Amino acid sequence: MIYIGVTGWGDHDRLYGDGVSKRDRLREYGAHFPTVEVDSSFYAVQPKRNSDKWVTETPNSFQFVVKAYQGMTGHLRGENRYETKKQMFDAFHASLESYQKANKLGMVLFQFPPWFECKRENVNYLRWCKAEMGEVPVALEFRNQSWFAPGMSDKTLTFLEEEGWIHTVCDEPQAGTGSVPLVLATTNQTKALVRFHGRNVHGWQKASGGQNWREVRYLYRYNQEELQQWVSRLRKLEETAKDVYVLFNNNSGGDAAGNAKQMIDLLGIEYGGLAPKQLDLF
């Protein structure tokens, strides 16, 4: 099955219109898509009451892709509230319990920063992370080109497969060492992950002139031809992985939800088990 959704559920104004309050947005989101990426978990390990609420507000078959906390992936630059990495991972594990009990945890996504290079120290850390996560399905996304440099790509994929990581296929600008090429391969027979970041080459690197570079980076709308190219690619991934999770992250201009719906139409998917649209109740 191909699950299509977007990253986060709070910012997609075009999806909801004026009739849906912010507190009801996840309920309405579940009427459109069968999966979502939880981004808030990257900024802080979420309290159990949050995941309890989110699980309750979504259909029985809904799937969450939970982003690993930034302290676990080397992004954290401020104060670390955890005394050890072990304590940090244990807290994150506890935050996953609600998803797991409801059978709604698609996977946890470890997205590493551009400075996370392909070297022995980092390979050993990936092994440690995988051991700490145990049986939890975990996806790995790189942001440094060295993992897929000539002569390294096959080795990287073999490593991911042997260690039990789900390879994250990325559609993103090719903008030097801080980006990765499109590597259309699966490393897990059960699950695969595809993330669409847009193709804004000029905005991918940190913008100057006081601009919010995060907003500039993901400012991109895929056209019909670009999405059509992905139909056969997603079908190919589906041949080697039982479930393929597809997440659109190009939402700086509010385009992610629209592109996700286009992809659903292009693939001819009709999802069963979605929530009723709240606006249809009135």
N, C-alpha and C positions, 0 to 999 in steps of 0.2 A: 504493500500500500504506500502511496505517496501522500504524506501529510504536508500541507502548505499553510504557512502563517507568516507572522511578522515578529519583529523584536519589540517587546513591550506592548502594552495595550492602552496606555494613557494618552498618547500624543496623536492618535490618528483621527483628527477632527472630521475629516471627510467621511469616515466610516460611520460615525454616529449621528451627525446632524445636531440640531439644537434640542431635540427632545429627550436626550439621554444625559443624566447627571454623571459627574465624574465617578461617584461611588458605584454606579451601575454599569460602568463601561465594560468590565470583564464579563458580566452576564450577557451583554449585547454582543461583545466580541465573539463569544462562543456560538452565536447564531450565524457567524460568517466563516469562521476558520476552526479546524480541529486541533490546532497546536499553537503554542506561543513560546517565545523566549522570555524568561524572567531575568530582567536586567538589574533590578534593584539588589539582587543577591551579590552582584559584583562590588557594589559600593559598601555594603554591610551585610554580615550574616543575618538573615532575617529571623525574627522571632517566630515561634511556632504558631502564634495566633494569626499571623499573616497567611502562612501556607494553609492553615485550617480553613480560613475564610475563602481563599482562592479555590481550593479543592471543592468546597461546598457550592461555589458559584458557577461551576463549569459542568458540562454534561459528563455522563459516566465514562465515555470513551475518550475524553479530552486528554491531551498529552502536553506536559510541560518540559521544556528544555531549560534547565536551570544553570545560569552562568556561575562559574566558580568565583569565589571571593577574591578580590584583587591582591590580598596578602598571600594567597596561595599561588599566584602566578607571577609575582615579582613586580606588580604595578604600584604597590603601596609606597607612598612617599611621605606620608604623615606619621602620626603616632600609631604604634601597633598595640592594641589593647590586650593581645595575647602574649603570654610569657614565652611560649614555645610554639613551633609549627605543629607539633602533635596536638596541642591544646586547640589550636586554630582549626585543624582538620576535624577534630572530635566535635567541635561546636557546629561546623558546617554539616557534618553527618546528621546531627540531631535535627537540623533545620529541614532535612529531607524526609523525615519520618512520615509526615502527613501525605506527601505525594506517593510515597512507597505503599502505604497502607491502602490507599485508594487506587493503586495500579495506574497512577497518572504520571509517573516519572519516566519520560522518554529517555533522557540522558542528562548528564552534567557536562557542560562545555568548559574546558580549560583553554582559554585564549591567551597565548603568551605574547609579550610585547616585542617590538621590533629589535630590541637589543638582546633578545634571547637567541643566541647563535648556536649553530650546530657544533658543539664541542663536548668533550667527555664529561665535564662537570655538569652540564645541563642534561645530558643523556642519563646520568646517574640520578639526577633530581626527578626526571620523568619516571624512572623506575620506582623511586621512593613514593611519588605521588600515586602511581597506579596501585602499589601495595597498600597504601593508606586508604584508598577508595574501595578496596575489596571487590565485592561483586556488583557494585554500582556501575551501570553502563556509563562510560566516560568518553567524550569526544575531545580531540586535540586539534587546535588551530594554531598554526604558526604565522608569524608576521615578519619573519626574517628569511630572505631568499636562500641562505646558505643550506637550509635543509633540503632544498630541491635543486641545488647546483648540479652541473654536469658531473655524472659519476656518483652523485649522492642520492638522487631521487629514489631509485630502486631500493637502496639500503635503508632509507628513511621509511618507506612503505613496509618493508620486511620487518623492521624494528616495531612499527606500530602494530602489525599483525601478530607478531610473536608475543608482544607485551599485552595485547588485548585492548588497544586503543581504537576508537572509531576515528577514521580519517575525515577531516572536514574539508570538503571541496569548496574552493572559494572563487567567486567571480568578483574580481576587483581590479583597479587600475594597475598597470605594470609601471611602477614608479621607483625603480631602483631596489636597493637591498631591503627596504622596509615594506616590501610587498612580496607575495608569492604567486607563482604561475598557476594557471588552471591545470590541475592534476586530476583527471577523471578516473579515479580508482577507489575501490572500497577495500577496507581491511578487516571488516567484520561481516559475517554472513547474515546477521540479524538486523543490524541497523547501519544507516549511512546518514551523513549530514551535509547539506549544501547551504551556503550562506551567500546571499547577493548583497554586495556592498556598494554597487554602482560602479561607474567607470569614469569618475571625475579625476582625471590624471593630475590636473593642476591643483586641485584641492586636497589631494591625498597627503601630500607633505604639509607640514605645519605652515599655515598661512601667516603672512606678515601684515603689518599695517593695523594691528589691533583687532583683527577679525577673530571671531570665535572659530577656531580651526576645526573643531569637532562638527560644527554645523556645516561648514564649507565642505568637509571631507565627504559627507554622505549626501550631498546635493546632486541628485541625478535621477532621471526618469528613463527607464528602459523602454525602447520603442518595440513595436510589434515584431519586427524582424529579429531583433536581439533576443527576445523571449522565445520566438519560434525555433531559434537555433538550439534552445535548451530542451525542447520536447524529446528529441531522440536521445539526448544525453541523459536525461532523467530516466527514460525507459531503459537505457543501457545499465544505469546504476541499479535499477529495480531488478534486473536479471541476476545480480550478484549479492543483493541485500534484500531481506524480506520487507523491511520498512525503510523508506527514504524520507527524511525530514528536510523540508525546504523552507528557509527563513529569509525574508526580505528585510534588509537593514538600511535601505536607501530612503530614509524618512526625513532628511533635513528639509525637504520641500513638500512633505506630506505625500510622497509618491509610493511608499512601500505597500500600503493596503491595496491601492489600485492595481499595481503591478502583480501582486499576489493573486488577485481575482482574475486578472488576465491570464495568468499561468494556469489557473484552475480550468478556465474555459478552453484554453488551447489543448490541455490534456484530456478534456472531456470528462472531468471528474464530477460526480454528484455525491457529496458526502451525506451519509445517513447519520442520525443521532445528534445533529446539531441542536442548539437551544432555539426556542421560538424567538423571533425578533420582537423586542419589547414594543416597538412602535406599531407593530401589527395588532397589538392587544387593544388599541384604543380606536 
